[in-house]
Amino acid sequence: MAYKIPISVLVVVYTPELDVLLLERADRPGFWQSVTGSQDEGETLNETAVRELREETGLDAARYELTDWRRQNRYEIYRRWRSRYAPGVTHNVEHVFGLRVPQPLEIALQPKEHLRHEWLPWRAAAERVFSWSNAEAIRGLPERARQAGPKP
């Protein structure tokens, strides 16, 4: 069995109006999140973000604005998911990205990973996600959007 690398990406997908895409986990109904996933051996963090976006939503990151927010979160891996990692691994380092899309888009979910998706205003999205790091990233979205300015 190949163990997951304890390095991951969190990709907040959002519109100029700050509507945020959320996905409901198939393995934990009621747990909502942004796009997330572990880095594969030999991948850059950007490549991980692009792959996870494609796998989880069907979105092609090259068509939109993918930005490394240069933010890292270190957290304890939930016990229920630790078996996916090598023995003794208890923490993960998450790297936060944003993907700005022009409007809420159709999403192609992988049924094994996610049950459904929703586009929510950023405040509602921050309240719905189960992960503190995901909520924190979404709460920072208005400031990030101001810094990025209007799309050319």
NORUR-V665499 format. One record per residue. N is the residue number from 0. PSI is psi as a letter, one per 20 degrees, with the letter a starting at -180 (none if undefined). OMEGA is omega in whole degrees, 0 to 359 (NA if undefined). BURIAL is b if it has 9 or more other ideal C-beta (glycine too) atoms within 8 Angstrom, else e. Layout:
N | PSI | OMEGA | BURIAL
N | PSI | OMEGA | BURIAL
This chain:
0 | p | 177 | e
1 | p | 180 | e
2 | q | 175 | e
3 | q | 174 | e
4 | p | 182 | e
5 | l | 175 | b
6 | p | 184 | b
7 | r | 174 | b
8 | q | 171 | b
9 | p | 182 | b
10 | o | 177 | b
11 | o | 179 | b
12 | p | 186 | b
13 | r | 179 | b
14 | r | 175 | b
15 | h | 178 | e
16 | j | 178 | e
17 | k | 166 | b
18 | p | 188 | b
19 | p | 176 | b
20 | p | 174 | b
21 | q | 180 | b
22 | p | 178 | b
23 | p | 183 | b
24 | p | 177 | b
25 | h | 182 | b
26 | i | 177 | e
27 | m | 179 | e
28 | p | 183 | e
29 | i | 176 | e
30 | o | 181 | e
31 | q | 183 | b
32 | r | 169 | b
33 | a | 176 | b
34 | p | 180 | b
35 | q | 177 | b
36 | q | 183 | b
37 | q | 176 | b
38 | p | 174 | b
39 | q | 179 | e
40 | p | 176 | e
41 | i | 180 | e
42 | q | 166 | b
43 | r | 177 | e
44 | h | 178 | b
45 | g | 178 | b
46 | h | 177 | e
47 | g | 180 | b
48 | g | 179 | b
49 | g | 180 | b
50 | g | 181 | b
51 | h | 176 | b
52 | g | 180 | b
53 | g | 182 | b
54 | g | 188 | b
55 | h | 185 | b
56 | i | 186 | b
57 | j | 181 | e
58 | p | 176 | b
59 | o | 184 | e
60 | h | 181 | b
61 | i | 181 | e
62 | i | 186 | e
63 | a | 181 | b
64 | n | 175 | e
65 | p | 183 | b
66 | p | 172 | b
67 | o | 182 | b
68 | j | 177 | b
69 | l | 180 | e
70 | p | 179 | e
71 | q | 174 | e
72 | p | 175 | b
73 | p | 181 | e
74 | r | 177 | b
75 | p | 179 | e
76 | p | 177 | b
77 | p | 182 | e
78 | h | 183 | e
79 | h | 182 | e
80 | j | 183 | e
81 | h | 181 | b
82 | i | 179 | e
83 | i | 184 | e
84 | r | 179 | b
85 | q | 178 | e
86 | p | 179 | e
87 | i | 179 | e
88 | p | 183 | b
89 | i | 184 | e
90 | q | 180 | b
91 | q | 172 | b
92 | o | 183 | b
93 | p | 179 | b
94 | p | 188 | b
95 | p | 177 | b
96 | r | 172 | b
97 | q | 174 | b
98 | o | 179 | b
99 | p | 179 | b
100 | q | 187 | b
101 | h | 179 | e
102 | r | 176 | e
103 | p | 184 | e
104 | r | 172 | e
105 | p | 184 | e
106 | p | 177 | b
107 | n | 182 | e
108 | q | 170 | b
109 | o | 186 | e
110 | h | 178 | e
111 | h | 183 | e
112 | g | 186 | b
113 | q | 182 | b
114 | g | 181 | e
115 | r | 179 | e
116 | r | 175 | b
117 | q | 170 | e
118 | p | 183 | b
119 | q | 171 | b
120 | q | 190 | e
121 | h | 181 | b
122 | g | 179 | e
123 | h | 179 | e
124 | g | 180 | b
125 | h | 179 | b
126 | h | 186 | e
127 | h | 186 | e
128 | q | 183 | b
129 | h | 186 | e
130 | p | 178 | e
131 | h | 183 | e
132 | h | 177 | b
133 | g | 179 | b
134 | g | 180 | b
135 | g | 179 | b
136 | g | 180 | b
137 | h | 179 | b
138 | h | 178 | e
139 | i | 184 | e
140 | g | 180 | b
141 | g | 179 | e
142 | g | 178 | e
143 | g | 181 | b
144 | h | 178 | b
145 | g | 180 | e
146 | h | 182 | e
147 | h | 180 | e
148 | a | 181 | e
149 | q | 177 | e
150 | p | 180 | e
151 | none | NA | e
